[in-house]
Amino acid sequence: MLRSACSTLRIVVLLSVLLFLSGASTLLLAASFDGVSGSLPAFATTLSLLLMLLGPCLLVVTAGLALLPGISRHLDACQH
């Protein structure tokens, strides 16, 4: 259990960073659709916003769960 709690925390942090970076790159892609009309630029912008908000939200939820006493005891023994 201890090993899985530590590795799960690392995976969540990496996933959060990847979500944020993919949202930023999607936003740059949406900006390149400047002269294009239609729903593709709006879809890309909406997707980038969702991805960029999902990353920090995932970190906040994980931090809240890490404060729970049972999980906190398991995370105290993680080697950084």
Summary of the structure (lengths in Angstrom):
residues: 80
radius of gyration: 17.3
end to end distance: 16.7
largest distance: 54.4
contacts: 208
relative contact order: 0.19
helix: 81%
strand: 0%
